[in-house]
Structure formats: structure tokens, C-alpha cells
Amino acid sequence: MERYDCVIVGAGPGGSIFARCAAQRGLKTLIIEKESLPRYKACGGGLTPAVKNLLDFDYSPLIERKVSGVAFISRDDRELVYYPDSMPVEMVARRDFDHYLVRQAVSAGAVLIEKTKVVSVRELRDHVDVETENGDRISGLIVVGADGARSLVARAAGSRRGYGGIAIEAEIFPRDPAIVDEYGKHSIFGFGFIPGDGYGWIFPKKDHFSVGIGTSNTQMPGLVSIYRQFVDHFDFLKGADENQRRGWFIPYCKSSETINTRRICLVGDSAHLVDPFSGEGIYSAILSGIIGAQIVSDELGKKGYLSRRYSREVKKRITGDFMFGRWCSEIYYRAPSYFYRKNRVVEALTRLSNKEIRYRDVLNELLKGRKA
């Protein structure tokens, strides 16, 4: 039986960054990924400056477009409301970005096994048994759940959280490539197209747009029809070719629950660390991977197992503020067009995306708007 200090199940951003940081700290580290890399990942692929600040390596060759502004629209409007210098993002293809992060982990010394599905995770007193569909058994002092919203590792750790939403997205290629450049300076967000706390987005990439809609509702009959109505609202998308339309489950954070045991810890979507206001999950995945590797390295060296320190630290640095994020969502989505026409609200959301302020501060701005 192969033995490792850390076995990471899943090669998304959280798992890869955990693996890189753990390997850099001298831990014998294995990543097991069920698919062949690189693989397609349904996601808008917008990286905020806060994500860049977390990483200690350059990913600039992967950037397809730098977007310096944001624009908003509601279902009953035809004109976009532009903010040219707000909420900047760097657009990447998740297929390439995720693969790059895995390569960074391997370069740091982690071992990668691809095209291998984990079918069983069993926590014992002094290690965790991991079994693959091929019948191979692997032992890890720590197993990291980085296997997404439907995480097998999370179930093995006793997590049964089912709260979340749904989304659908496609890559849309205009027949006139100049259209992407014409609309390529802004991320576009649309409200009122989907019931509940949800929105549509149009993210410009190198030669196409990533277009999708998402909702905090766990079910949404007619989701494809709603998506088509959103796309048809924009004249510049008419007649375009559509590729790779896919739906997925959004594992929103519901509460600051314990996300580790003595020998299992969860990162990213496996820990349900998606932002409850925006639905963004890359930042939390990467940060949880960094936090997890630091604490695992420290506690394996001192105790040989994990305390609740990881869960407490994630609550302190990530999920503790999400309660305010849920309150922001409840207020903002009642009248989004009112709020996105307020410069100070958009400024607050820009500072939030840069992690210069927290949701508690954004809540104060929204409450000011409601009282005005």
C-alpha cells in the first residue's frame, strides 16, 4: 500500500494549491484526479486582484483578457449602466488555469495520478484508507477533500450539507470577432432575468464570451429557457455560435460549520465555501488550500493529527463574514437596479472584490441606500 503524508482528492484550485504548499513544506503529497487533464470546467473564469495577491507565482500567460470595468442591466431595460473603472478582473479559461495550478504543484514535488476515480475514503485512528476504482489502496496521514460540490471525501468526514444553487453557462462565439473587442472592456451582469437571488453574466474572453445565469434556488424549472431569454436580450449576441453549454451545482456557504476531522479536511467547493452573494468560489478555494496546508504541516509535525484549528481559521478568514454576505444578498436582490445605480455601492463592491473591505462594510452601504 502506497503511503503519503497528504492525499488530495481532486485537482481543482483548492486541491492544487494545497498540494503545492504541502509539498513545499516537505510533506509527501499525492493528488488523485478522476479526469484527464486539462479538462473543461464550467465557470465564468474571472479572477479578481485578490486572487492574484494570494499566489506566489505568475499566471499572466493564461490571461485571455483584462477587463477594467463593469456594466449592469435589468430585464426591463435595454441600456447598460457602465462603470468604466470598477471591479477589474482578469479573464482565464478554467481548463487552462486549473491545469497550470496542477503543474505548479507537481513542480513543487507533489505526485499526480490522473484518470483515477476514488470510490472509498475510510478514516481510521492513525491514517485514512483511500481506495480507487482500479482496486488500488492508498494510505494518507491526512486526506484533503477537493473533489467538488458532491464531494465523496466530505461524506466520509460526516458532512451532509446540501444547501446550494444551480447555474448554466456556455461559450458564445460572435460571427464578427470585432464584437468581442467592442464589448471587451466590461463584465456585464443582468438582474431580473431569473427568479430569486440570481443574475446573468457576460464575461469577455479572447475570442468569445462566457455567458451564464445562476440562482441560489436549488431547483429552477425552465432554466435553459431562462438562459435563452437572457442571451436574446443582447443584440450583440444574436446569431452567435454556442459551444459547451453546461449546468452545475453551486455549493453556497450556509454556515460556519466544522470542515475537518482528525485526519480529513475540506477545501473549496467540497467545504461549501462559495460566496453567498456573488457565487464566486475560486478565491475561497485557493485561500482554504493555503490555510489548510499551513495548518496540516504544523499540526502533523507537533501532534500527528488535526485539531479544529483549520475550521476555526477558515471561519475567521472566509466564512465568518458570509453571514453578512447573505444579508447583503437579501437586501440587494430586492431592488438591484436601485443599488447598482449608486456609485458608492459599486465602489464598495469593487473594494470588496479586492478584499479591501468585508461584507459587513458593504451591508452598511446597502442599509444607507435603503434609508435614503
C-alpha positions as CSV (number, residue, x, y, z in Angstrom):
1,M,0.0,0.0,0.0
2,E,1.4,3.4,-1.0
3,R,1.7,5.8,2.0
4,Y,1.7,9.6,1.9
5,D,1.5,12.4,4.3
6,C,-1.2,14.1,2.3
7,V,-3.6,12.6,-0.2
8,I,-5.6,15.3,-2.1
9,V,-8.7,14.0,-3.9
10,G,-9.5,16.4,-6.8
11,A,-7.3,18.8,-8.8
12,G,-9.2,22.0,-8.7
13,P,-7.7,25.2,-7.5
14,G,-8.1,24.4,-3.8
15,G,-6.6,20.9,-4.1
16,S,-3.7,22.0,-6.3
17,I,-2.7,24.9,-4.1
18,F,-2.9,22.8,-1.0
19,A,-0.7,20.2,-2.8
20,R,1.8,22.8,-3.8
21,C,2.0,24.4,-0.4
22,A,2.2,21.0,1.3
23,A,5.0,19.7,-1.0
24,Q,6.9,22.9,-0.5
25,R,6.8,22.2,3.3
26,G,8.4,18.8,2.7
27,L,5.2,16.7,3.0
28,K,4.9,13.6,0.8
29,T,1.9,14.6,-1.3
30,L,-0.4,12.9,-3.8
31,I,-3.1,14.4,-6.0
32,I,-5.7,12.0,-7.4
33,E,-7.9,13.4,-10.2
34,K,-10.7,11.4,-11.8
35,E,-10.4,13.1,-15.2
36,S,-7.7,13.5,-17.8
37,L,-6.0,16.9,-17.6
38,P,-6.6,19.5,-18.9
39,R,-10.3,19.2,-18.6
40,Y,-13.2,21.6,-19.2
41,K,-14.7,23.3,-16.2
42,A,-17.9,25.3,-16.4
43,C,-17.1,28.6,-14.8
44,G,-17.0,32.3,-15.7
45,G,-13.3,32.3,-15.2
46,G,-12.9,35.8,-13.8
47,L,-10.0,36.3,-11.4
48,T,-10.1,39.3,-9.1
49,P,-7.0,41.2,-7.9
50,A,-7.5,39.4,-4.6
51,V,-6.9,36.0,-6.2
52,K,-3.7,37.3,-7.8
53,N,-2.5,38.5,-4.4
54,L,-2.8,35.0,-2.9
55,L,-0.5,33.4,-5.4
56,D,3.3,33.5,-5.3
57,F,3.8,32.6,-9.0
58,D,3.0,34.3,-12.3
59,Y,0.0,33.1,-14.3
60,S,-0.1,36.1,-16.8
61,P,0.4,33.9,-19.9
62,L,-3.1,32.4,-19.2
63,I,-4.9,35.7,-19.1
64,E,-7.2,36.0,-22.2
65,R,-8.4,39.5,-21.4
66,K,-8.0,42.1,-18.8
67,V,-11.4,43.7,-18.0
68,S,-11.2,47.1,-16.3
69,G,-14.9,47.9,-15.8
70,V,-18.4,46.6,-15.1
71,A,-21.8,47.1,-16.6
72,F,-25.3,46.3,-15.2
73,I,-28.7,45.9,-16.8
74,S,-32.1,44.8,-15.7
75,R,-34.6,42.8,-17.6
76,D,-36.9,45.7,-18.4
77,D,-34.1,47.9,-19.7
78,R,-32.2,47.9,-23.0
79,E,-29.4,50.2,-22.0
80,L,-26.4,49.1,-19.9
81,V,-25.3,51.2,-16.9
82,Y,-21.5,51.5,-17.2
83,Y,-18.8,51.9,-14.6
84,P,-15.5,52.0,-16.7
85,D,-13.1,51.7,-13.8
86,S,-14.8,49.4,-11.3
87,M,-14.5,45.7,-10.4
88,P,-11.5,44.8,-12.6
89,V,-10.9,41.2,-13.4
90,E,-8.5,39.0,-15.4
91,M,-10.3,36.5,-17.6
92,V,-9.0,33.0,-17.9
93,A,-10.2,29.7,-19.2
94,R,-10.6,27.4,-16.2
95,R,-9.4,24.4,-18.3
96,D,-6.0,26.1,-18.7
97,F,-5.9,27.8,-15.3
98,D,-6.6,24.7,-13.3
99,H,-4.1,22.7,-15.3
100,Y,-1.5,25.4,-14.7
101,L,-2.1,25.2,-10.9
102,V,-1.7,21.4,-11.0
103,R,1.6,21.8,-12.8
104,Q,2.8,24.2,-10.2
105,A,2.0,21.6,-7.5
106,V,3.9,18.9,-9.4
107,S,6.9,21.2,-9.9
108,A,6.9,21.7,-6.1
109,G,7.2,17.9,-5.7
110,A,3.6,16.6,-5.5
111,V,2.7,13.4,-7.3
112,L,-0.2,13.4,-9.7
113,I,-2.4,10.5,-10.7
114,E,-4.9,11.3,-13.4
115,K,-7.9,9.4,-14.8
116,T,-8.4,7.6,-11.5
117,K,-11.7,7.8,-9.5
118,V,-11.7,7.4,-5.8
119,V,-14.5,5.2,-4.6
120,S,-13.9,4.9,-0.9
121,V,-12.4,7.0,1.9
122,R,-12.3,5.5,5.4
123,E,-10.9,7.4,8.3
124,L,-9.1,5.3,10.9
125,R,-7.3,6.4,14.1
126,D,-3.8,6.8,12.7
127,H,-4.4,7.2,8.9
128,V,-7.1,7.3,6.2
129,D,-7.6,4.5,3.7
130,V,-8.3,5.6,0.1
131,E,-9.4,3.1,-2.5
132,T,-9.7,3.8,-6.2
133,E,-11.9,2.2,-8.8
134,N,-8.9,0.2,-10.0
135,G,-8.7,-1.5,-6.6
136,D,-5.6,0.3,-5.6
137,R,-5.4,1.2,-1.9
138,I,-3.5,4.3,-0.7
139,S,-2.8,5.5,2.9
140,G,-2.6,9.1,3.9
141,L,-2.0,10.7,7.3
142,I,-4.3,13.4,6.0
143,V,-6.8,13.3,3.2
144,V,-8.0,16.5,1.6
145,G,-11.4,16.8,0.1
146,A,-11.0,18.9,-3.1
147,D,-13.5,16.9,-5.1
148,G,-16.2,19.5,-5.6
149,A,-19.7,20.1,-4.5
150,R,-20.7,16.4,-4.5
151,S,-17.6,15.5,-2.5
152,L,-17.1,11.9,-1.6
153,V,-14.5,12.9,0.9
154,A,-16.9,15.3,2.6
155,R,-19.4,12.5,3.1
156,A,-16.6,10.4,4.6
157,A,-16.0,13.2,7.0
158,G,-19.6,13.3,8.1
159,S,-20.6,16.4,6.2
160,R,-24.1,16.3,4.8
161,R,-24.7,19.9,3.7
162,G,-26.9,20.1,0.7
163,Y,-27.5,23.8,0.5
164,G,-26.8,25.4,-2.8
165,G,-27.9,26.8,-6.1
166,I,-27.7,26.0,-9.8
167,A,-26.2,27.6,-12.8
168,I,-25.9,27.1,-16.6
169,E,-23.2,28.6,-18.8
170,A,-22.0,28.4,-22.4
171,E,-19.2,29.8,-24.5
172,I,-20.6,32.1,-27.2
173,F,-18.6,33.0,-30.3
174,P,-19.9,36.0,-32.3
175,R,-19.6,35.6,-36.1
176,D,-17.9,39.0,-36.2
177,P,-14.8,38.7,-33.9
178,A,-14.7,42.5,-33.6
179,I,-17.7,42.4,-31.3
180,V,-15.7,40.8,-28.5
181,D,-13.3,43.7,-28.6
182,E,-16.1,46.2,-28.8
183,Y,-17.7,44.8,-25.6
184,G,-14.5,43.5,-24.1
185,K,-13.8,46.2,-21.5
186,H,-16.6,45.4,-19.1
187,S,-18.1,42.4,-17.3
188,I,-21.8,42.5,-17.7
189,F,-24.3,41.5,-15.0
190,G,-28.0,41.2,-15.6
191,F,-30.8,41.1,-13.0
192,G,-34.4,40.2,-13.0
193,F,-34.0,37.5,-15.7
194,I,-34.1,34.7,-13.2
195,P,-36.4,34.4,-10.1
196,G,-34.9,34.8,-6.7
197,D,-31.4,35.8,-5.7
198,G,-29.7,35.3,-9.1
199,Y,-28.2,37.0,-12.0
200,G,-26.8,36.6,-15.5
201,W,-23.3,37.3,-16.6
202,I,-21.4,38.0,-19.8
203,F,-17.6,37.7,-19.5
204,P,-15.4,38.6,-22.5
205,K,-12.6,36.2,-23.3
206,K,-10.0,36.2,-26.1
207,D,-12.4,35.5,-29.0
208,H,-15.7,34.7,-27.3
209,F,-18.0,35.4,-24.3
210,S,-18.6,33.2,-21.3
211,V,-22.4,33.6,-20.8
212,G,-24.5,32.2,-18.0
213,I,-27.1,32.5,-15.3
214,G,-27.1,31.3,-11.7
215,T,-29.6,31.2,-8.8
216,S,-29.5,30.4,-5.2
217,N,-32.5,28.2,-5.7
218,T,-31.8,24.5,-5.6
219,Q,-34.3,23.9,-8.4
220,M,-35.3,26.1,-11.3
221,P,-37.8,24.7,-13.8
222,G,-37.2,26.0,-17.3
223,L,-33.6,27.0,-16.6
224,V,-32.5,26.6,-20.2
225,S,-35.4,28.7,-21.4
226,I,-34.5,31.5,-18.9
227,Y,-30.9,31.3,-20.1
228,R,-32.0,31.7,-23.7
229,Q,-34.1,34.8,-22.7
230,F,-31.1,36.3,-21.1
231,V,-28.9,35.7,-24.2
232,D,-31.6,37.0,-26.5
233,H,-31.8,40.3,-24.6
234,F,-28.5,41.4,-26.1
235,D,-28.3,42.3,-29.8
236,F,-24.6,41.7,-30.0
237,L,-25.1,38.0,-29.1
238,K,-27.7,37.3,-31.8
239,G,-26.6,34.9,-34.5
240,A,-23.5,33.8,-32.5
241,D,-22.3,30.2,-32.3
242,E,-22.7,28.4,-28.9
243,N,-20.4,25.7,-27.5
244,Q,-20.2,23.7,-24.4
245,R,-23.4,24.6,-22.6
246,R,-23.3,23.0,-19.2
247,G,-25.1,23.3,-15.8
248,W,-23.7,22.7,-12.4
249,F,-24.5,22.8,-8.7
250,I,-23.3,25.9,-6.7
251,P,-22.3,24.9,-3.1
252,Y,-23.1,28.1,-1.3
253,C,-21.8,28.5,2.2
254,K,-24.7,28.2,4.6
255,S,-23.0,28.4,8.0
256,S,-19.5,28.2,9.5
257,E,-19.6,24.5,10.2
258,T,-16.6,22.3,11.1
259,I,-14.9,21.3,7.9
260,N,-12.2,19.0,9.3
261,T,-11.8,15.9,11.4
262,R,-8.6,14.5,12.9
263,R,-7.5,13.3,9.5
264,I,-9.7,14.8,6.9
265,C,-10.0,18.5,5.8
266,L,-12.2,20.0,3.1
267,V,-11.2,22.9,0.8
268,G,-13.1,24.9,-1.8
269,D,-16.4,23.6,-3.1
270,S,-16.0,20.4,-1.0
271,A,-16.3,22.6,2.0
272,H,-19.1,24.7,0.5
273,L,-17.1,27.9,0.6
274,V,-18.8,29.6,-2.3
275,D,-19.6,33.3,-1.7
276,P,-23.3,33.5,-0.9
277,F,-23.7,36.9,-2.5
278,S,-21.7,36.6,-5.8
279,G,-21.4,32.8,-6.2
280,E,-17.7,33.2,-6.7
281,G,-15.6,30.3,-5.4
282,I,-12.0,30.5,-6.7
283,Y,-10.7,32.9,-4.1
284,S,-12.1,30.9,-1.2
285,A,-10.8,27.6,-2.7
286,I,-7.3,28.9,-3.1
287,L,-7.2,30.6,0.3
288,S,-8.6,27.5,2.0
289,G,-5.9,25.4,0.3
290,I,-3.2,27.8,1.6
291,I,-4.6,27.8,5.1
292,G,-5.1,24.0,5.1
293,A,-1.5,23.2,4.0
294,Q,0.0,25.6,6.6
295,I,-2.0,24.1,9.5
296,V,-1.6,20.5,8.3
297,S,2.1,20.9,8.1
298,D,2.3,22.5,11.6
299,E,0.0,20.0,13.3
300,L,1.3,16.9,11.7
301,G,4.7,17.9,13.0
302,K,3.5,18.6,16.5
303,K,0.6,16.3,17.2
304,G,0.4,13.9,14.3
305,Y,-3.3,14.7,13.7
306,L,-5.6,17.8,13.1
307,S,-7.3,19.8,15.8
308,R,-10.3,22.1,14.9
309,R,-7.8,24.9,14.2
310,Y,-8.3,24.6,10.4
311,S,-12.1,25.0,10.8
312,R,-11.7,28.0,13.1
313,E,-9.2,29.7,10.8
314,V,-11.5,29.3,7.8
315,K,-14.3,30.7,9.7
316,K,-12.2,33.7,10.8
317,R,-10.8,34.4,7.3
318,I,-13.6,33.3,5.0
319,T,-17.0,32.1,6.2
320,G,-17.4,34.3,9.3
321,D,-18.2,37.3,7.0
322,F,-20.6,35.3,4.8
323,M,-23.4,35.8,7.2
324,F,-23.2,39.5,6.3
325,G,-23.0,38.4,2.7
326,R,-26.3,36.6,2.9
327,W,-27.9,39.7,4.4
328,C,-26.4,41.8,1.6
329,S,-27.9,39.4,-0.9
330,E,-31.4,39.6,0.7
331,I,-31.3,43.4,0.5
332,Y,-29.6,43.9,-2.8
333,Y,-31.7,41.4,-4.8
334,R,-34.9,43.1,-3.8
335,A,-34.0,46.2,-5.8
336,P,-30.8,45.6,-7.8
337,S,-31.3,48.4,-10.3
338,Y,-31.7,50.8,-7.4
339,F,-28.4,49.8,-5.9
340,Y,-26.2,49.4,-8.9
341,R,-27.1,53.0,-9.9
342,K,-25.4,54.2,-6.7
343,N,-21.7,55.0,-7.2
344,R,-20.9,54.4,-3.6
345,V,-22.5,50.9,-3.7
346,V,-20.5,49.9,-6.8
347,E,-17.3,51.4,-5.2
348,A,-18.0,49.2,-2.1
349,L,-18.5,46.1,-4.2
350,T,-15.2,46.9,-6.0
351,R,-13.3,47.2,-2.7
352,L,-15.0,44.0,-1.6
353,S,-13.8,42.1,-4.6
354,N,-10.3,43.4,-3.9
355,K,-10.7,42.2,-0.3
356,E,-10.0,45.7,1.0
357,I,-13.3,45.6,3.0
358,R,-15.7,42.9,4.1
359,Y,-19.4,42.2,3.7
360,R,-20.1,43.9,7.0
361,D,-19.0,47.2,5.4
362,V,-21.0,46.6,2.2
363,L,-24.1,45.9,4.3
364,N,-23.7,49.4,5.8
365,E,-23.7,50.9,2.4
366,L,-26.8,49.0,1.4
367,L,-28.6,50.0,4.5
368,K,-27.8,53.6,3.8
369,G,-29.3,53.2,0.4
370,R,-32.5,51.7,1.8
371,K,-32.9,54.5,4.3
372,A,-32.2,57.2,1.7
